[in-house]
Amino acid sequence: MAGKERALTEAELRRSENFKVKSDDLTSKGFVRKDLTISIAKANFVGILLTLPFVAAVITAYYLRNGNWGINRLFGDFSTEYFIGLAVFVVSYIVLAAVHEGIHGFCWHFGAEHGFKDIEFGFIKENLTPYCTCSSPLSKPLYIFGSLMPMTILGIGISVVSVFIANPLVLAIGIIQIIGGSGDILISAMLLFHKMSGRDSVIIDHPTECGLVLFEKRAAA
């Protein structure tokens, strides 16, 4: 969930120890380990590029239905309404960042061995990045589902609402939430396009870095 050079927290050290136990157990059963991790910088840059089609789609839909209604008001004079809108935007960003991670955890707990006990939340202060991680193995479909749901609900969902209520502030909030899922969509794309070497596979969140570890049991020759 973070870079290798920073000092690990006690929670990350504990997760690393637990992960090693699970990794050793899987490899002893014939699974081959493959790390699919990325730096936060790459997740932010490349991931944002992947979200641009979604952003373009909702902006186009908003314009086709509403024209430029409200855009001048949103970015116009520094009126009381402007500052209220700015405050709502900032507060929503903070609140929805927590909700974003909560959606990850809620989705993943369905496939976790011990339910919510295997879900953990944290915050990387060096990168000002909140995170959610699952300590137990998950299936590929569930991992991808849980990764993409926050962007789907908070990003695309809120953006679609903005199109129908013609509110540019809600549109801006939705767009930021789409962009906020950049790392999730990149990791999901990495997993989707990874060529599986066998039918039997499990996925575990990397205990300290951004990404996951894929364990595959290769088919017999």
N, C-alpha and C positions, 0 to 999 in steps of 0.2 A: 503494500500500500504506500510505500514511499521510497525515497532514494537510499542507496546503501551506505552513504557516508555519514548520515546523521546518527546521533545517539538514539538507540532504541529505548522505548519506554518499558516499564516492568510488564505491562500487558502484552507488548509485542514480544518480549523475551519469553514470556510464558507460552504465548501462541506458537513461537518458533519451536519450543521444546515439544509441545503437543503435536505439532505438524511433523516433526522428525519421527515421532513414534508411528504416526499413521503412514508416513512415507516409507519407512523401513518395513512396515507390515505389508504394504501393497507390493513393494518391489520383491519381497520374499515370496510373494504369491505369483510372480511372473509378470507383474506390470512394469512397463517402461515409463520413466518420468520425462515429461516435456514441459519446460517452463514457458508460459506465454505471458510475459511481463513487459511493461513499458515504463518509461520515465514519466513523471507528471507533466514535464514540459512537452514531451511528444504527445501525450494524451490530450493536452490542451490545444496544441497546434493542429495536428493531423485530425483529431476528433472533431474540432470545430469545422474543418473543411467538409467532413462527412455530414455535419448537420445543416450546411448551407442549403441543400435542396429542400429540406423541410421548412427552413426559415423563408426561403423564396416562395414556397407554395402557400404558406399562410398569409404572407404579405400580399401576394397576388390575389388570393381569395378575398382578403379584407378590402383591397382597392376595388375589385370588380363589383363587390356588393355595396360598398359604402363610399366609393370615391375617396377623396382626401378628408372626409368628415372628421373633424376633431384634431387633425395633425397640427394645424397652426396653433390651436389652443394649447396643445400639449407642449410644444416647443416655442411658444410665443413669449409674450411679455412675462416678467417676473412678478406675477400677481399672487394674491393669497392662494388662489386655486392651484397655481403652479407649484407652490411650496407644499401644499397639502398632497398633491399628486406625487411629488418627489418623496415625501415622507412615507406615503403608502407603498411606493415602489421599493424603498430601502427596507422597510419593515417586512414586506412580503418576501423579499429576497432572503432575509435571515430566517424567517419562519419556514418558508418552503424548502430551504436547504436541509432543515431538520426533517421535514416531512418526506423529502426525497429519499433520505437514508432510511427512514422508517418504512417506506414502501419496499425498498430492497429487502429489509429484514422480514417484513410480513410475508412476502412472496417466497423467500428462501426457506422460511421456517417449516413450510409444508413438506419439504423433502429432507430437512435436517434430521439427523438421528435422534436428537433429544429436543426437537422443537426449538422454542425460543431460547432454551439454555445454550444452544450452539450459536446464537446470534449475538454479536458484540458491536458496540458503537464506540467511536473514538474521534479524536481531532488531532491532526498533524499541525502543530503550531508553526513549524518552519514554513509551511506552504499555505497556512490558513485554510486547510482542507479537512472537512468532516468526512467520515467514512463509516461504512457498515461492512462487516465481514462475517462469513459463516465458517466455523471451524470443522464442520463435518462434510464428508463427500456429498456432492450433488450430481444429478444427471445433467447431461448437456442441454436438453430442452428446458429444464427448470432453471438452470443457471442463466441462460440467455433470456428467458421470460422475466426472471427477477431483475436482471440487469436493465432491460429496456422499459419496464413498466413505469418507473418514475418519469422518464422523458415523455412517455406516451400519455400518462394521466395529467401531469402538471404542465408539460410543454405543449403537446399537440391538443390536449383537451381544453386547456385554458385559452389557447389561441383560437380554436374553433368557436368557443363561446364568444370571444371578442368580435368575431366576424358577424355574429347574429345580433349582438347587442350594440354594435358600432361604437365600441369604447377603445380608444387608442392606448389608454393606460393599461387596460387588461391585455391588449395585444402585446405591449412592451414586456409585461410580466411573463406572458406565455413564451415569447421569443427567448428571453433570458433563461427560462427553464428548459427550452429545447437545447440551447447552447450548453447549459449546465449538465446535460447528458452526454457531452462530447466524449468523455473518457469511456463511458458505458457502451456507447455505440461502437467505439473503436475496438474495445476488448471483445465485444460480441462478434464483430466482423472478423477479427483475428481467429476466433474460435470456429466460426462458420466456415471460413476458407481454409482452415487447417485440414490437411489430408489425413484422415484417420487411417491408422495402420491395422486396426482390428475393431471388431464389433463391441467388445467389452471394454468400457472406459468409465472413469469417474473423474470428477473435477473437484478440486479443493482450492479455496481462495489462498493466495500466497500470504503468509502470516505477516510480512513486513513491507512488501512491495505492491505496486499498482498492477494488478493482473491476477492470474491464476496459474495453477499447476495441473496439467492434464496427465492422468495415468492411464495407459492403454495396455491391454493384454493382446499382443499380436497373435494373429491366427496361425495355427500350426502349418508348417510347410507341407 
